C-alpha cells in the first residue's frame, strides 16, 4: 500500500502534522521488527513509499 493512499488510517489525528522524516521512521520501525520487508528508503518523496505486509514463513 502507498502511504499517501491511506494517510488518515496510518496517521489518524496526526494527519497534516507528520513530517517526511517521521513518516520514513514510521516505516523503518516495523521493518526493524521483521513486520515488513519495506525499509522506508529508496523513494525521493514519502508519498511514493510503498509498504508491504510481511509474508509468513
Backbone as ProteinMPNN parsed JSONL, in Angstrom:
{"seq_chain_A": "XXXXXXXXXXXXXXXXXXXXXXXXXXXXXXXXXXXXXXXXXXXXXXXXXXXXXXXXX", "coords_chain_A": {"N_chain_A": [[0.831, -1.16, 0.0], [0.471, 2.25, -0.684], [1.69, 4.913, 1.258], [0.487, 7.415, 0.911], [-2.04, 6.804, 0.033], [-3.414, 5.964, 2.215], [-3.463, 7.794, 4.32], [-5.041, 8.926, 6.489], [-5.8, 6.614, 7.85], [-3.327, 5.627, 8.639], [-1.97, 7.774, 9.963], [-3.903, 9.006, 11.505], [-5.153, 11.259, 13.895], [-2.897, 12.76, 13.694], [-2.526, 13.457, 11.121], [-1.35, 15.626, 8.635], [0.427, 16.802, 10.305], [2.616, 15.235, 10.487], [5.952, 14.934, 9.618], [8.106, 14.385, 6.718], [10.561, 12.989, 7.462], [9.687, 11.729, 9.846], [7.624, 10.101, 8.906], [9.092, 8.314, 7.355], [10.601, 7.079, 9.374], [8.502, 5.838, 10.635], [7.986, 3.774, 8.902], [10.39, 2.414, 8.918], [10.542, 1.39, 11.514], [8.631, -0.892, 11.881], [9.917, -2.468, 10.003], [12.391, -2.986, 11.201], [11.578, -4.73, 13.139], [10.928, -6.926, 11.721], [8.414, -6.981, 10.584], [7.686, -5.983, 8.135], [8.904, -6.108, 4.789], [9.536, -3.733, 3.661], [11.641, -0.889, 3.662], [11.566, 1.87, 4.011], [13.281, 3.396, 2.675], [14.631, 4.695, -0.388], [12.784, 5.935, -2.066], [12.226, 9.113, -3.502], [10.256, 10.895, -2.594], [8.149, 10.891, 0.235], [5.47, 10.345, -0.208], [5.556, 8.472, -2.191], [6.367, 6.136, -1.047], [6.008, 2.684, -0.583], [4.476, 0.247, 1.339], [4.74, -3.041, 2.263], [3.052, -5.916, 3.576], [4.382, -8.33, 5.886], [5.403, -11.557, 4.817], [4.278, -14.583, 5.925], [6.511, -17.066, 7.173]], "CA_chain_A": [[0.0, 0.0, 0.0], [1.2, 3.513, -0.656], [1.324, 5.72, 2.42], [-0.38, 8.518, 0.508], [-3.391, 6.299, -0.205], [-4.011, 5.57, 3.494], [-2.916, 8.743, 5.289], [-5.853, 9.031, 7.707], [-5.724, 5.321, 8.528], [-1.988, 5.46, 9.208], [-1.559, 8.856, 10.846], [-5.011, 9.396, 12.369], [-5.278, 12.669, 14.255], [-1.641, 13.448, 13.393], [-2.508, 13.784, 9.692], [-1.022, 17.019, 8.376], [1.461, 17.222, 11.235], [3.741, 14.307, 10.388], [6.948, 15.345, 8.631], [8.635, 13.279, 5.914], [11.467, 12.12, 8.224], [8.92, 10.919, 10.799], [6.922, 9.076, 8.124], [10.091, 7.293, 7.0], [10.879, 6.325, 10.6], [7.325, 5.014, 10.893], [8.125, 2.579, 8.062], [11.601, 1.698, 9.341], [10.313, 0.702, 12.789], [8.148, -2.273, 11.697], [10.933, -3.215, 9.248], [13.402, -3.448, 12.152], [10.977, -5.822, 13.897], [10.616, -8.01, 10.795], [6.986, -6.976, 10.262], [7.519, -5.617, 6.733], [10.164, -6.064, 4.044], [9.74, -2.352, 3.219], [12.65, -0.265, 4.511], [11.387, 3.312, 4.154], [14.383, 4.015, 1.93], [14.648, 4.435, -1.817], [11.908, 6.817, -2.823], [12.552, 10.525, -3.298], [9.179, 11.526, -1.841], [7.452, 9.99, 1.152], [4.177, 9.929, -0.788], [5.794, 7.355, -3.095], [6.746, 4.942, -0.298], [5.072, 1.568, -0.604], [4.712, -0.642, 2.456], [4.188, -4.377, 2.034], [2.979, -6.718, 4.788], [5.305, -9.466, 5.94], [4.906, -12.835, 4.329], [4.597, -15.61, 6.936], [7.46, -18.077, 6.677]], "C_chain_A": [[0.886, 1.238, 0.0], [0.735, 4.31, 0.558], [0.311, 6.785, 2.064], [-1.831, 8.069, 0.295], [-4.122, 5.962, 1.095], [-3.588, 6.514, 4.622], [-3.733, 8.835, 6.579], [-5.801, 7.747, 8.524], [-4.387, 5.17, 9.26], [-1.68, 6.513, 10.262], [-2.661, 9.372, 11.763], [-5.057, 10.886, 12.632], [-3.994, 13.459, 14.01], [-1.516, 13.802, 11.911], [-2.264, 15.275, 9.505], [0.068, 17.559, 9.277], [2.728, 16.385, 11.118], [4.679, 14.757, 9.277], [7.448, 14.133, 7.853], [9.612, 12.409, 6.695], [10.736, 11.217, 9.221], [8.175, 9.807, 10.066], [7.884, 7.963, 7.726], [10.452, 6.438, 8.217], [9.723, 5.396, 10.932], [7.345, 3.74, 10.052], [9.318, 1.749, 8.532], [11.385, 0.903, 10.625], [9.749, -0.714, 12.595], [9.127, -3.112, 10.872], [11.974, -3.786, 10.213], [12.895, -4.606, 13.008], [10.601, -7.005, 13.012], [9.165, -8.069, 10.382], [6.686, -6.518, 8.849], [8.877, -5.673, 6.044], [10.485, -4.65, 3.555], [10.667, -1.634, 4.201], [12.419, 1.207, 4.77], [12.451, 4.102, 3.422], [14.161, 3.768, 0.44], [13.747, 5.305, -2.663], [12.255, 8.257, -2.497], [11.524, 11.213, -2.403], [8.486, 10.493, -0.963], [6.147, 9.493, 0.556], [4.326, 8.748, -1.734], [6.205, 6.075, -2.373], [5.63, 3.909, -0.361], [5.452, 0.646, 0.536], [3.99, -1.954, 2.181], [4.077, -5.111, 3.37], [4.014, -7.832, 4.726], [4.621, -10.702, 5.404], [5.274, -13.888, 5.367], [5.535, -16.653, 6.353], [7.077, -19.467, 7.102]], "O_chain_A": [[1.944, 1.248, 0.63], [-0.459, 4.375, 0.851], [-0.624, 7.036, 2.825], [-2.747, 8.888, 0.372], [-5.325, 5.701, 1.075], [-3.379, 6.075, 5.753], [-3.154, 8.822, 7.665], [-5.762, 7.792, 9.754], [-4.337, 4.642, 10.371], [-1.181, 6.184, 11.338], [-2.376, 10.106, 12.71], [-5.006, 11.689, 11.7], [-3.993, 14.687, 14.106], [-0.513, 14.38, 11.493], [-2.912, 16.095, 10.155], [0.581, 18.653, 9.045], [3.79, 16.785, 11.598], [4.259, 14.94, 8.134], [7.243, 12.993, 8.269], [9.516, 11.185, 6.61], [11.126, 10.067, 9.416], [8.105, 8.683, 10.563], [7.517, 6.789, 7.761], [10.591, 5.22, 8.105], [9.931, 4.299, 11.449], [6.774, 2.728, 10.458], [9.257, 0.519, 8.54], [11.99, -0.155, 10.802], [10.343, -1.665, 13.104], [9.167, -4.334, 11.019], [12.394, -4.933, 10.065], [13.691, -5.378, 13.542], [10.022, -7.98, 13.492], [8.712, -9.096, 9.878], [5.55, -6.645, 8.394], [9.892, -5.324, 6.647], [11.595, -4.398, 3.085], [10.506, -1.75, 5.415], [13.031, 1.757, 5.685], [12.518, 5.326, 3.532], [13.575, 2.758, 0.052], [13.941, 5.395, -3.876], [12.546, 8.586, -1.347], [11.886, 12.024, -1.55], [8.267, 9.356, -1.381], [5.755, 8.349, 0.785], [3.339, 8.085, -2.053], [6.375, 5.036, -3.011], [4.453, 4.236, -0.209], [6.622, 0.298, 0.688], [2.791, -1.976, 1.903], [4.945, -4.937, 4.225], [4.462, -8.223, 3.648], [3.407, -10.864, 5.529], [6.454, -14.073, 5.665], [5.387, -17.073, 5.205], [7.77, -20.427, 6.768]]}, "name": "protein", "num_of_chains": 1, "seq": "XXXXXXXXXXXXXXXXXXXXXXXXXXXXXXXXXXXXXXXXXXXXXXXXXXXXXXXXX"}
